[in-house]
Amino acid sequence: LPYMDVLWISPDPDDVDTVVVGGPLLNAMRGWEVTGAIARSEDGGRTWTPVATGIGRAWSGARCAANPQLMYAATLYGLLRSDDGGRTWSPSAFAGRHIATTGVGGASCDRVYASVWNEGLYRSDDGGSMFTGPLVDGLMLQPGRLAPSPIVVDPANGLHVLGSTHGGLYRTTDGGETWELIAGLGDLQGRRIVESRSTPGLVRLATWGAGVWERAPGAAGWSRVPRDVLPEDFAFGLAETSAGTQLVGGWSPIWRRAVGDAVFLSGATVSAFDFTEGGAGAIWASTQLEGIQRSDDDGRTWTSANGDLPPWPTGAGGAMIDVRRTLVHPTTGRLVIATYGRGIFFSDDGGVRWTAADPDLDTRFMTCLAGFGTPYAMYACTSDAGIFTSTDGGDEWTLLSDGLLSLDTAGVAHDAVSGRTFAGTTEGLYELGGSTWTAFEPGCLPDPGVGEPVVVTDGAAGRFLVVSVAGYGLFRHPL
């Protein structure tokens, strides 16, 4: 077998000892080469024969159930075809173009699909001689990211296809002419949950790959903000200002929709994780590379507020100021930021001069920052050391991790009515009792752990604690 990363395996259903595999070749550092290979074994994998080399990375292979001798392979340099069970291969279509995945189905193997990178899915109705596409109607995805991969074709009906995308699972029953998103949030990666300030009970969810979703007060389900309103699939920052303006932090840029606007408008080209309002009407955006950005006009324009905050080097030889959360102290107006890799800083002059907080946090990777209660206390999450708390405005921080089974923490939420405090970790949800955390309703949530919790009000139904679980969707618990 060539020194390769095997990405797909296709056994011959008529011969248990015959199997075809494909993938990219590996270099000495076990990284992918540009070229790939397809190999075949006729003795159950004891020995292998390379049957196609120099073809570009062989991403996927498909075998027709009605005729197992007919196979297709998606490669970096085009679509390949074999009519002899993978012994020999020849170019079929899309020469020189990047094919992400392929599929074939139908009683006569006439429906062939090729997902072309950055374009979308193409279909052939004549066994691969001619293709139609790209077929993207109904895919709520950003341009340039419209190619489903992988796909599964119904062997009995070649017009029925399932396509996996960064925005969820789609299906078509007409060969890709139209697509529909399979309902449910279970396969989405939730990044941020917020409750509307102007409409209590209206909850918004930022996802990584499927844009922003909303759930109206008392509604049974969720609906995505249409792409013609918000053309962003990758969102993590989410907020509503005191003026009712919605802000969304995407991969880039910051999106803004004021009250009365039909659509979101793009603004500063930065990746914003978080938005915080406070201090003479200012809005602060925490960004991945550009540090702290400030807006004094309700999010229309943004300027740097990094002051003397020093950037730190990246692994690629550059420099960045990676800020994940920002907090404005309600009494002193102090600006506090949680960074990824440099701990916590604070500024008492609106971001001109910055001071590093507790030295114990100097190299910490911060993941959340929250403040609440009387007297006011702040809580900071880390990815490797648990949770820290400060009651003096951010000068000194104390470790508060007793009881946590995981020190990889995602967020802290507080219910002002009951006074209860909760934390999300990779080992589940916890509730704070005094200075110790206790597992909250253990066994009720799936294993992967939870994201940042949030307390929301759902009309007459009351208050709920809501968390996102990767791969399972959202869960809520009455308070």
C-alpha positions as CSV (number, residue, x, y, z in Angstrom):
1,L,0.0,0.0,0.0
2,P,1.5,3.4,-0.9
3,Y,2.4,5.7,2.0
4,M,-1.0,7.5,2.1
5,D,-3.8,8.7,4.3
6,V,-6.7,6.4,3.4
7,L,-9.9,8.5,3.3
8,W,-12.3,6.0,1.7
9,I,-12.7,2.3,1.4
10,S,-15.0,0.6,-1.2
11,P,-15.3,-3.2,-0.8
12,D,-16.7,-5.3,-3.7
13,P,-20.1,-6.6,-2.7
14,D,-19.6,-9.7,-4.9
15,D,-16.1,-10.6,-3.7
16,V,-15.3,-10.3,0.0
17,D,-11.5,-10.2,-0.7
18,T,-11.6,-7.4,-3.2
19,V,-11.4,-3.8,-1.9
20,V,-10.4,-0.4,-3.3
21,V,-9.1,2.5,-1.2
22,G,-8.0,6.1,-2.0
23,G,-6.6,9.2,-0.5
24,P,-3.7,11.7,-0.5
25,L,-0.1,10.6,-0.3
26,L,1.9,11.5,2.8
27,N,5.2,13.2,3.1
28,A,8.0,12.4,5.6
29,M,6.3,14.6,8.2
30,R,3.0,12.8,7.7
31,G,1.5,15.8,6.0
32,W,-0.6,15.5,2.8
33,E,1.1,15.7,-0.5
34,V,-0.7,17.4,-3.4
35,T,-0.8,14.1,-5.2
36,G,-2.8,11.1,-4.3
37,A,-3.4,7.5,-5.2
38,I,-6.0,4.7,-5.5
39,A,-5.0,1.2,-4.6
40,R,-6.7,-2.2,-4.9
41,S,-6.4,-5.5,-3.1
42,E,-7.7,-8.9,-4.2
43,D,-6.6,-10.9,-1.1
44,G,-8.4,-9.1,1.7
45,G,-5.8,-6.4,2.2
46,R,-2.7,-8.6,2.5
47,T,-1.2,-7.1,-0.6
48,W,-2.0,-4.0,-2.5
49,T,-1.5,-2.7,-6.1
50,P,-1.5,1.0,-6.9
51,V,-4.0,1.4,-9.8
52,A,-4.0,5.2,-10.1
53,T,-1.2,7.6,-9.1
54,G,-0.4,11.2,-9.9
55,I,-4.1,12.0,-9.8
56,G,-4.2,14.6,-7.1
57,R,-5.7,13.9,-3.7
58,A,-8.4,11.2,-4.0
59,W,-11.0,12.6,-1.7
60,S,-13.8,10.0,-2.1
61,G,-15.0,7.1,-4.1
62,A,-18.4,5.7,-5.1
63,R,-19.5,2.4,-6.4
64,C,-22.9,1.8,-8.1
65,A,-25.0,-0.8,-6.2
66,A,-26.7,-1.9,-9.4
67,N,-23.4,-2.5,-11.1
68,P,-20.5,-2.9,-8.6
69,Q,-17.9,-2.8,-11.4
70,L,-18.8,0.8,-12.1
71,M,-16.9,3.2,-9.8
72,Y,-16.1,6.9,-9.6
73,A,-13.4,8.8,-7.7
74,A,-13.4,12.5,-6.7
75,T,-9.9,13.9,-6.9
76,L,-8.1,17.3,-6.7
77,Y,-7.7,17.2,-10.5
78,G,-11.1,16.0,-11.7
79,L,-13.5,13.1,-11.7
80,L,-12.3,9.6,-12.6
81,R,-14.2,6.5,-13.7
82,S,-13.6,2.8,-13.6
83,D,-15.6,0.1,-15.4
84,D,-13.7,-2.9,-14.1
85,G,-14.2,-2.7,-10.3
86,G,-11.3,-0.3,-9.8
87,R,-8.6,-2.2,-11.8
88,T,-8.1,0.7,-14.2
89,W,-9.1,4.3,-14.1
90,S,-9.6,7.0,-16.7
91,P,-10.7,10.7,-16.7
92,S,-14.4,11.2,-16.8
93,A,-15.2,14.9,-16.4
94,F,-14.1,18.2,-14.8
95,A,-10.5,17.9,-15.9
96,G,-8.2,20.1,-13.7
97,R,-11.1,21.0,-11.3
98,H,-11.3,20.2,-7.6
99,I,-13.9,17.5,-7.0
100,A,-14.7,17.2,-3.2
101,T,-17.0,14.2,-3.4
102,T,-18.9,12.0,-5.8
103,G,-21.9,9.6,-5.8
104,V,-23.8,7.4,-8.2
105,G,-27.2,5.7,-8.0
106,G,-30.3,4.6,-9.9
107,A,-31.2,1.2,-11.3
108,S,-29.1,1.8,-14.4
109,C,-26.3,3.8,-12.7
110,D,-27.1,6.8,-14.9
111,R,-27.3,9.4,-12.1
112,V,-23.8,10.6,-11.3
113,Y,-22.9,13.4,-9.0
114,A,-19.8,15.5,-8.6
115,S,-19.4,18.2,-5.9
116,V,-17.1,20.8,-7.4
117,W,-15.2,22.8,-4.7
118,N,-16.4,26.4,-4.3
119,E,-19.1,25.9,-6.9
120,G,-21.7,23.3,-5.9
121,L,-23.1,19.9,-6.9
122,Y,-23.3,18.8,-10.6
123,R,-25.5,16.0,-11.9
124,S,-25.3,13.8,-14.9
125,D,-28.3,11.9,-16.2
126,D,-26.4,9.9,-18.8
127,G,-23.8,8.0,-16.9
128,G,-21.3,10.9,-16.7
129,S,-21.1,12.1,-20.3
130,M,-22.7,15.5,-19.6
131,F,-23.3,17.3,-16.3
132,T,-25.8,20.0,-15.2
133,G,-25.1,22.5,-12.4
134,P,-24.2,23.9,-10.1
135,L,-27.4,22.9,-8.3
136,V,-27.7,25.2,-5.4
137,D,-31.4,26.3,-5.1
138,G,-32.4,26.1,-1.5
139,L,-28.9,25.8,0.0
140,M,-28.7,28.6,2.7
141,L,-24.9,28.8,2.4
142,Q,-22.4,31.5,1.6
143,P,-21.1,31.8,-2.0
144,G,-17.9,29.8,-2.5
145,R,-19.0,27.3,0.1
146,L,-21.9,25.7,-1.8
147,A,-20.4,22.2,-2.4
148,P,-22.0,19.5,-0.2
149,S,-19.5,17.0,1.0
150,P,-19.9,14.1,1.6
151,I,-23.1,13.1,-0.2
152,V,-25.1,9.9,-0.2
153,V,-27.2,8.8,-3.2
154,D,-30.2,6.5,-2.9
155,P,-29.2,3.3,-4.8
156,A,-32.8,2.7,-5.8
157,N,-33.6,6.2,-6.8
158,G,-30.7,8.3,-8.1
159,L,-32.7,11.6,-7.7
160,H,-32.7,11.2,-3.9
161,V,-29.6,12.6,-2.3
162,L,-28.4,13.7,1.2
163,G,-25.7,16.3,1.3
164,S,-23.6,17.3,4.4
165,T,-22.6,20.9,4.7
166,H,-21.2,23.3,7.3
167,G,-24.7,24.6,7.7
168,G,-26.4,21.3,8.4
169,L,-27.8,18.3,6.5
170,Y,-29.7,18.9,3.3
171,R,-31.8,16.6,1.1
172,T,-33.1,16.7,-2.4
173,T,-35.7,14.4,-4.1
174,D,-35.3,15.9,-7.6
175,G,-31.6,15.4,-8.2
176,G,-30.4,18.6,-6.7
177,E,-32.8,20.9,-8.5
178,T,-34.1,22.0,-5.1
179,W,-32.7,21.4,-1.6
180,E,-34.3,21.6,1.9
181,L,-32.6,21.7,5.2
182,I,-33.5,18.8,7.4
183,A,-35.2,20.4,10.4
184,G,-33.5,20.6,13.8
185,L,-30.6,22.2,15.5
186,G,-28.9,19.0,16.6
187,D,-26.1,19.0,14.1
188,L,-25.3,22.8,14.4
189,Q,-22.4,24.2,16.4
190,G,-24.0,26.8,18.7
191,R,-21.6,29.7,19.6
192,R,-23.6,32.3,21.5
193,I,-27.1,32.5,22.9
194,V,-28.7,35.8,23.8
195,E,-32.1,37.1,24.8
196,S,-33.5,40.2,23.1
197,R,-33.4,43.3,25.2
198,S,-36.4,44.8,23.4
199,T,-38.5,41.6,23.2
200,P,-38.2,39.5,26.3
201,G,-38.5,35.8,25.4
202,L,-37.1,36.3,21.9
203,V,-33.9,34.2,21.8
204,R,-31.2,34.3,19.2
205,L,-28.5,31.7,18.5
206,A,-25.2,32.3,16.7
207,T,-23.9,29.2,15.0
208,W,-20.7,28.2,13.3
209,G,-21.7,27.3,9.8
210,A,-25.5,28.0,9.7
211,G,-25.8,31.7,10.5
212,V,-28.1,33.1,13.2
213,W,-31.4,31.5,14.3
214,E,-34.3,32.9,16.3
215,R,-37.0,31.5,18.5
216,A,-40.0,33.8,19.2
217,P,-41.6,33.8,22.7
218,G,-43.6,30.7,23.2
219,A,-42.8,29.3,19.8
220,A,-42.3,25.6,19.3
221,G,-39.4,25.8,16.9
222,W,-36.5,27.9,15.5
223,S,-36.1,29.6,12.2
224,R,-32.9,30.9,10.6
225,V,-32.5,34.5,9.7
226,P,-32.7,34.3,5.9
227,R,-29.4,34.6,4.0
228,D,-30.8,37.5,2.0
229,V,-31.2,39.4,5.3
230,L,-27.9,38.2,6.9
231,P,-25.4,36.8,4.4
232,E,-23.2,35.2,7.0
233,D,-22.8,31.5,7.8
234,F,-20.1,31.7,10.4
235,A,-21.2,33.7,13.4
236,F,-20.0,33.9,17.0
237,G,-20.6,37.4,18.4
238,L,-24.2,38.4,19.0
239,A,-25.8,41.4,20.8
240,E,-28.7,43.8,20.8
241,T,-27.9,47.4,21.8
242,S,-30.0,49.6,24.1
243,A,-31.2,51.3,20.9
244,G,-32.5,47.9,19.6
245,T,-29.7,47.5,17.0
246,Q,-28.7,44.0,16.3
247,L,-25.0,43.2,16.0
248,V,-23.5,40.0,14.6
249,G,-19.8,39.1,14.7
250,G,-18.9,36.9,11.9
251,W,-15.7,35.5,10.5
252,S,-15.5,39.0,9.0
253,P,-17.1,41.5,9.0
254,I,-19.3,42.9,11.8
255,W,-22.9,43.0,10.7
256,R,-25.4,45.6,11.8
257,R,-29.2,46.0,11.5
258,A,-30.9,49.0,13.2
259,V,-34.5,49.1,14.0
260,G,-36.5,49.5,10.8
261,D,-33.7,48.2,8.6
262,A,-34.7,45.3,6.3
263,V,-31.3,43.7,6.1
264,F,-28.0,43.6,7.9
265,L,-25.2,45.9,6.6
266,S,-21.5,45.0,6.8
267,G,-19.1,47.1,8.9
268,A,-15.6,46.7,10.2
269,T,-13.7,43.8,8.7
270,V,-12.8,42.1,12.0
271,S,-13.8,38.8,13.6
272,A,-15.8,39.8,16.7
273,F,-16.4,37.3,19.5
274,D,-18.4,39.5,21.8
275,F,-20.1,42.9,22.1
276,T,-20.5,44.9,25.4
277,E,-22.2,48.2,25.9
278,G,-21.4,50.6,28.7
279,G,-19.6,53.8,29.5
280,A,-20.9,57.0,27.9
281,G,-22.8,55.0,25.3
282,A,-19.8,53.2,23.9
283,I,-20.0,49.7,22.5
284,W,-16.9,47.5,22.8
285,A,-16.2,44.6,20.4
286,S,-13.8,41.8,21.4
287,T,-12.0,40.6,18.2
288,Q,-9.6,37.7,17.5
289,L,-6.8,39.6,15.8
290,E,-7.5,43.3,16.3
291,G,-8.0,43.4,20.0
292,I,-10.6,45.9,21.3
293,Q,-12.7,47.9,18.9
294,R,-14.9,50.8,20.1
295,S,-18.0,52.3,18.6
296,D,-19.6,55.6,19.7
297,D,-22.4,55.6,17.1
298,D,-24.4,52.5,17.9
299,G,-22.1,50.2,15.9
300,R,-21.9,52.1,12.6
301,T,-18.2,52.7,12.8
302,W,-15.4,51.2,14.8
303,T,-12.0,52.4,16.0
304,S,-9.2,50.6,17.9
305,A,-9.1,51.0,21.7
306,N,-6.0,48.9,22.2
307,G,-3.9,51.9,23.5
308,D,-0.7,50.6,24.9
309,L,-1.8,47.0,25.0
310,P,1.1,45.0,23.5
311,P,0.4,42.4,20.8
312,W,1.8,38.9,21.1
313,P,3.4,36.8,18.4
314,T,1.5,34.1,16.4
315,G,2.8,30.7,15.4
316,A,2.9,32.0,11.8
317,G,5.4,34.8,12.6
318,G,2.9,37.6,12.9
319,A,1.4,39.5,15.8
320,M,-2.2,39.7,17.2
321,I,-4.2,40.9,20.2
322,D,-6.8,38.1,20.7
323,V,-9.6,39.3,23.0
324,R,-12.5,36.9,23.7
325,R,-14.7,38.9,26.2
326,T,-15.1,42.4,27.5
327,L,-16.8,43.7,30.6
328,V,-17.6,47.2,31.8
329,H,-17.7,47.4,35.6
330,P,-21.1,48.9,36.5
331,T,-19.8,51.1,39.4
332,T,-16.4,52.2,38.4
333,G,-16.7,52.1,34.6
334,R,-13.5,50.1,34.5
335,L,-13.0,48.2,31.2
336,V,-11.9,44.6,31.7
337,I,-10.9,42.2,28.9
338,A,-10.2,38.5,28.8
339,T,-7.6,37.5,26.3
340,Y,-6.7,34.2,24.7
341,G,-3.1,33.5,25.8
342,R,-2.3,36.6,27.9
343,G,-4.8,36.5,30.7
344,I,-6.8,39.5,31.9
345,F,-6.1,43.3,31.5
346,F,-8.1,46.3,32.7
347,S,-8.2,50.0,31.7
348,D,-9.5,52.9,33.7
349,D,-9.3,55.5,30.9
350,G,-11.4,53.9,28.2
351,G,-8.6,51.8,26.6
352,V,-5.7,54.3,26.5
353,R,-3.6,52.6,29.2
354,W,-3.9,48.9,30.1
355,T,-2.7,47.0,33.2
356,A,-2.2,43.3,33.5
357,A,-4.3,41.8,36.3
358,D,-3.2,39.0,38.5
359,P,0.1,37.4,37.4
360,D,-1.4,34.0,37.9
361,L,-3.4,34.7,34.8
362,D,-0.6,36.0,32.6
363,T,-0.4,33.1,30.1
364,R,-4.0,31.8,30.5
365,F,-6.3,31.2,27.6
366,M,-9.5,32.9,28.7
367,T,-12.8,31.8,27.3
368,C,-15.4,33.8,29.2
369,L,-15.9,36.9,31.4
370,A,-19.1,37.6,33.3
371,G,-20.1,39.9,36.2
372,F,-23.2,40.1,38.4
373,G,-24.5,40.1,42.0
374,T,-24.4,42.4,45.0
375,P,-21.7,43.0,45.9
376,Y,-20.6,42.8,42.3
377,A,-18.3,39.9,41.4
378,M,-16.6,38.9,38.2
379,Y,-16.0,35.4,36.9
380,A,-13.4,34.4,34.2
381,C,-13.3,31.1,32.5
382,T,-10.1,29.4,31.1
383,S,-9.5,26.5,28.8
384,D,-7.1,24.8,31.1
385,A,-7.3,26.0,34.7
386,G,-11.0,26.3,35.5
387,I,-12.8,29.5,36.8
388,F,-11.4,32.5,38.6
389,T,-13.3,35.2,40.4
390,S,-12.6,38.8,41.5
391,T,-14.5,41.0,43.9
392,D,-12.3,44.1,43.8
393,G,-12.9,45.2,40.2
394,G,-10.4,42.9,38.6
395,D,-7.1,43.7,40.4
396,E,-6.9,40.3,42.2
397,W,-8.3,37.0,41.0
398,T,-8.9,33.8,43.1
399,L,-9.2,30.3,41.7
400,L,-12.8,29.0,42.1
401,S,-12.7,25.4,40.6
402,D,-13.4,23.1,43.5
403,G,-15.8,20.4,42.4
404,L,-15.2,20.8,38.6
405,L,-14.2,17.5,36.9
406,S,-13.0,19.5,33.9
407,L,-10.9,22.7,33.9
408,D,-11.9,23.5,30.3
409,T,-14.7,25.9,31.0
410,A,-17.0,27.7,28.5
411,G,-19.1,30.2,30.4
412,V,-20.8,31.3,33.6
413,A,-24.5,32.4,34.0
414,H,-26.4,33.9,36.9
415,D,-30.2,33.8,37.6
416,A,-30.9,37.2,39.3
417,V,-34.2,36.0,40.6
418,S,-33.1,32.9,42.5
419,G,-29.4,33.9,43.0
420,R,-28.2,30.7,41.4
421,T,-24.9,30.6,39.4
422,F,-24.1,28.0,36.7
423,A,-21.0,27.1,34.7
424,G,-20.6,25.1,31.5
425,T,-17.6,22.8,31.0
426,T,-16.5,19.9,28.8
427,E,-17.7,17.6,31.5
428,G,-21.1,19.0,31.8
429,L,-23.1,21.7,33.7
430,Y,-22.4,22.8,37.2
431,E,-24.0,24.9,39.9
432,L,-22.1,27.0,42.5
433,G,-22.8,26.4,46.1
434,G,-20.7,28.7,48.4
435,S,-17.2,28.1,47.0
436,T,-17.8,24.6,45.5
437,W,-19.3,23.5,42.2
438,T,-21.7,20.6,42.0
439,A,-22.8,18.7,38.9
440,F,-26.2,20.0,37.9
441,E,-28.7,17.3,37.0
442,P,-25.9,14.8,36.1
443,G,-26.7,12.3,33.4
444,C,-29.4,14.5,31.8
445,L,-27.1,16.1,29.2
446,P,-25.1,14.3,26.4
447,D,-21.5,13.5,27.1
448,P,-19.6,16.1,24.9
449,G,-20.1,18.8,27.5
450,V,-21.9,22.2,27.2
451,G,-21.2,25.6,25.9
452,E,-21.8,29.0,27.6
453,P,-25.1,28.8,29.6
454,V,-27.6,31.6,29.5
455,V,-30.8,32.4,31.5
456,V,-33.8,33.4,29.4
457,T,-37.5,34.2,30.0
458,D,-40.1,32.5,27.9
459,G,-43.3,34.4,28.5
460,A,-45.7,32.8,30.8
461,A,-43.6,29.6,30.8
462,G,-41.1,31.3,33.1
463,R,-37.3,31.3,33.3
464,F,-35.1,28.7,31.8
465,L,-31.4,27.8,31.8
466,V,-30.4,27.2,28.2
467,V,-27.2,25.5,27.0
468,S,-25.8,24.3,23.7
469,V,-24.3,20.8,23.3
470,A,-22.2,20.3,20.2
471,G,-23.9,17.7,17.9
472,Y,-27.1,17.6,20.0
473,G,-28.5,21.1,19.8
474,L,-30.0,23.2,22.6
475,F,-31.3,22.1,26.0
476,R,-33.3,24.0,28.5
477,H,-34.1,23.5,32.2
478,P,-36.8,25.4,34.1
479,L,-35.6,27.6,37.0
